[in-house]
Amino acid sequence: RLMLPATFCHLKGLPGGGEGKLGESGILTWAHYAQCPASPLSLKKDEQIRAQLEASQRALAELNAAYFLERLPATAFPRIYPHFKGRIAYLDIETTGLEADSEITTIALYDGAAVQTFVKGVNLDEFAEAIGTFALVVTYNGARFDLPFIRRECGVPMDMAHLDIMFTLRSQGFSGGLKLCERLMGIRRQVPE
């Protein structure tokens, strides 16, 4: 079952216990709430929640990932993934260094099925068109590193929704570089033979 339409933790003003209180009343999804003749909330709170749920339904229909990333707690981010399948780009860049005058050498873009590689002097100029088809970009430390480099070097605004999993992992107690976090979680990278 898709989790996002069964999620209420992104709503402002939902009394303590939020999802639990609604669940106890038999309200398990946005549709249940919309069809509920008697809300367990006060009239004012009910109006606020209904308006937010209507906005949530519009955002989901428009595949507006940014709407949910701005409102969900980091621990609930995985709830959006099934809705954006095929529209998520996992991105990583390689550069000549960390200094302001460093340049991008390679951008790797994974769509969940295949990796595309964009190399300076070969096809880096094709990156802008490729990234334009995605609704959500996922990076590790991309907010501070990858995206500013891409904006400066490639002139691509990168204004689609962005999830930097470094912060999500930190909220779960994992810190350090991506490879260290992978090891701590028991993920082993497979090296092609």
N, C-alpha and C positions, 0 to 999 in steps of 0.2 A: 504494500500500500504506500502511496506517496505521502511523505510526512509533512510537507509544507502546509497543505490545507488542514492539517490536524495540529497546527502550531499556533499558540496564542501568546507565547512569551515575547513577541516583538511588539505587542500592543502597549501603548502608554496608558496609565491609569487603571490597569486591571488590578483589583485588590490583591493583597498578599495571598500566595497560594495559587494565583491565577489559573493555570491550566488544571490544577487539581480541583479547585472549586467548581469550575465549569464541568469537568469530568464527573464529579459527584452528582451533578444535575443532569447527566446524560448527554451533555454537549461535548462531542468529541471532535467535531470538524467545523469549519467556517459555515458549511451548508447547514449543519445542525443548528448553529446559532441563528442563522438567517430565518430558519423555519420555526424557531422556538417562539411559541406564543407568549410565554411568561418567562422573562429573563430572571436569573437569580440575583441580578444587580439592580441598583437603584435606577430610576428612570433616566437621570442625567448620565450616569455611567453607561447604561445600556445604549443611549444615543451615541456617545463617544465611541464605544466599542463597535457598534454597527457601522459607523462612518469609516473607522479604520479598517474594518474587514472589507468594506466595499473598495477602499483604496488598495488593499492587499490583493483582492481579486483582479483589479485592473492591472496592477503591477505584474502579477503572475501571467496574465493573458498577454501582456506586452513584452514578456521576458525581460523585465527590468530588474536585473540582479542587484544593482546598486541600492534599490529601495530596501531590499531585505538585508543586505550587508550592513546598511546604516542602522537598522533597527534590531536585528537579532543579536543576542549575546554570542561571543566567539565560539562557545561550546556548541551552539546550535547551527553554525554555518553548514555542516554537512547535510542538513535537511534540504538545502536548495539544489544540491547536485543532480538528483534524478530529473528535475524539471528543465535543466539546462544541458542535458546529455547531447553531445554533438555540437554544442555552442560554447564549450569551455576550452580555452587554450592554456596549456601549461608551458611556461616560458622561462628560458634561462639564457643569459648572455655570457660571452667570454670577451675580455678586453685586454689591451696591451698593458694595463696597470690600473691603479686606483686614483691616480692623480687627475687633476682637472683637464689636462691636455691628452689624457689617454683616449684611445679609440676602440670602438667595437670591432672585434675580429670575426665573431660568429654569433648568430642568434639561433637557438634551437627552439622549435615550436612543436609541441605534441598535442594532438587533438583527442587523445584517448584511443586512437587506432594506429596512427602513423606519425613519424617524426619528420618534420621538414627542417632542413638546415639552410640558413642564409649566411653566406660567406662574403666578407668584404672583397671587392674586386672581382667577384663571380656573379652573385645574384642578390646581394644585400638590398638592392633597390626594389626587389620584388616583395620584401617583407610587408610594406605598407598595405598592399592589396590583400595579402594573405591574412593579416591580423584583423582586417576590417570585417571579416565574416563572423567574428566571435562576439558573444554577449558578455563573457566573463573571462578575465585573465587571472591565472593563479601563478604566483611566484614565491620564492623564498628570499626574503630581504629585498624584494623588488621595489618597494616603495622608496627605499633610500638609494638603491643601486641601479637595478636594471631599467626601470621606467625613466628616471632622469637621463640616463645615457641614451636611451632610444629616442626620447624627445629631442635631445640636443643633436645627436649624430644623424638620425634618420628623418627628423622633422615630422614624426608621427605624434599626434597629440596624446594617444593612449588614454582617451577619455571614457572608455568603456569601464564597466564595473571591474574592480580589482580586489582580489583576496590575497593578501600577503600571509602565507601560512606560518611565517616565523612567529607572528604575534599569536596566532591560534595555538601553535605548539607551546609557546611560553606559558599561555594560560593553562596548559595541561601539565606544566612542570618540566618541559623539555627545553633546553637552551644549548647554545653553541652553534656551530655550522650545521648545514643540512646533513652532511655525511655522518656527523656525530649523532644527530637526532635520529637518523635512520638506524644506526647501530643500537642506540638506546631502546628503540622500539622493536628491535629484532628483524629489521628489514635488511636483506642482503641484496646488493646490486648484482644483477646477472651480467657477466661479461661475455660478449659474443665470442664464439670459438673461431 
